[in-house]
Amino acid sequence: MVSLHKAGVSRREFIHCAACASAAGTFAMPASAFAGPNAAMRGAEVVHEFPYGAVQLTGGVMKRHYDHVHAHYLALDNDRVLKVFRQNAGLPAPGPDMGGWYDRNGFVPGLAFGQYVSGLARIGATTGDKQCHAKVAALVDGFGKAFVAAKNPYAGPKAQEQWAAYVMDKYVVAMVDAYRLSGVEQAKTLLPIIVDKCLPYISPVSRDRIGKVDPPYDETYVLPENLFHVADITGDDRFRKLAVKYLLDKEWFDPLAAGDDVLPTKHAYSHTIALSSGAQAYLNLGDAKYRRALENAWKYMEPQRFASGGWGPEEQFVPLHQGKLAASLKSSKAHFETPCGSFADMKLARYLTRFTGSPVYGDGLERTLYNTMLATRLPNSDGDYPYYSDYGSAGEKRYYHQKWPCCSGTLVQGVADYVQGLYFHDDSSLLVNMYASSQVRWDRPGGAVELVQETTYPVSDTVRLRVRQAGNGKFAIKLRIPAWTKGATLRVNGASQAAVPGQFAVVQRSWKAGDLVELTIPQPLRTLPIDDQNPNLAAVMRGAVMYVGINPWEGIDQQAIALPGALERMPGQEQSYRARVGDRNLVFIPYYNVDTERSATYFKTA
């Protein structure tokens, strides 16, 4: 990784240029992108992500959620966020306490700090918001002074006692993104200091928390993903060796690569995060077993997903073919850990898209994004955040019972990454992976390409993509046609092209500015059974979006309904349906549109 200093660009110049680009209505390209490890060491990618700043949302449901989260985290009080670290160092600590998990005597003091910094850096790099970069720099400076001055690297005793590895990982990702995306040189300096100071508290052995009542929870297998980044930034090979040490090869990657389903009973979120460590191991070490492990893990996860895309019940993977998901409805454990689980799952989908180029992972990413991360209840100003999604017969979007939980950190990171799943590219093709009003700039040897996407999808079925800048015009556009659609149509400047569900529609031509691609993706109503043991217990889907019955009455879970045939669209409404059940109307809306209403997800189908 070339630092901004070596590139002759100061942090102040970087922020100024990003802000100017944004103000001009063009693309705010980060000065330092994720260039990754030495090319000679890399595992092969079929397609590549765009750097933060190359893709921007311009409208629609994703952007509304993105903008709200951007504003919410930018408005967090710096002194309040830094207070626990300053207290730990014996420094002046103005501002009110955060409360909940975050405080000195909280469950995991200061846990989500690094994720707030990381998410703001990603949003700043994407939008060109110089205030995001300034906030990142101020938080890194305040944290750095406290961290160096403190005898103990952890802001409170429970942080080191319970999740020493997790907390260190969050510190690290903050500095990685602050340096790479916000140009904060101080963050690069802090990286080795953080690792060296935390390492004596990190267990040499990884242990799953499932079945373990008392801390510490020694899930050190979450560390390698970001340790590989530290090695890349610092050029110090000891961090790469440390990443390799903490890879969970024997218990996780080796059997998964060999085709053994070792998911059951394991803690779901942490092991899915560990798959991202395997992805970085593949990129850095070039060992194909890590790619095979990720592909097989995805395959084993699929049968135990709720209709939303999230896995369950509770926080662990379950043995398949035992009706565990259906049983969770009766035991009030029909939960998915959101946004944490969504963040892990969305990263996995993007890594697998890069490694395979397959559209199946775009289908999965879309389903998880709309029904989990985007469907979370918005936080308030007092530290109340969503944690679980509830798919029971009287589910509610409740806040977690303690303030500032771990999901307050993954929420901002996950939403900041919405832009990363929209487009990918190889040397000669631009891949349109998801549909949302957005724009992408692709800098390539044949000249810069800019594509503008206009749509209200998934509200409507139509997508328009216009080439704003074509470079030399010698490239293909590939559009993901979801496997669940029927009758998709594709026109290029009015001429029909083939569009097959479950494949990429490939349009190869000599492109010119003004060329128009029009895609229609019908989103049929269908049902999705909860598991293979209960085919007549199902949720309603419209395309990738999960629809739920709002204001359900007691006993609704015992009434058989002829779904989806009984559904009719509400008059004048594009996203609401109703079914007549006895003498009542059961109204279905997208789960992402549910606010404080109760909702039911699964129904007996007639």
Secondary structure, 3 states (H helix, E strand, C coil): CCCCCCCCCCHHHHHHHHHHHHHCCCCCCCCCCCCCCCHHHCCCCCCEECCCCCEEECCHHHHHHHHHHHHHHHCCCHHHHHHHHHHHHCCCCCCCCCCHHHCCCCCCCCCCHHHHHHHHHHHHHHHCCHHHHHHHHHHHHHHHHHHHHCCCCCCCHHHHHHHHHHHHHHHHHHHHHHHHHHCCHHHHHHHHHHHHHHHHHCCCCCCCCCCCCCCCCCCHHHCHHHHHHHHHHHCCHHHHHHHHHCCCHHHHHHHHHCCCCCCCCCEHHHHHHHHHHHHHHHHHHCCHHHHHHHHHHHHHHHHHECCCCCECCCCECCCCCCCHHHHHHHCCCCEEECCHHHHHHHHHHHHHHHHHCCCHHHHHHHHHHHHHHCCCCCCCCCCCCECEEECCCCECCCECCCCCCCHHHHHHHHHHHHHHHCEEECCCEEEECCCCCEEEEECCCCCCEEEEEEECCCCCCEEEEEEEEECCCEEEEEEEECCCCCCCEEEECCEEECCCCCEEEEEEEECCCCCEEEEECCCCEEEEECCCCCCCEEEEEECCEEEEEECCCCCHHHCEECCCCCCEECCCCCCCEEEEECCEEEEEEEHHHCCCCCEECCEEEC
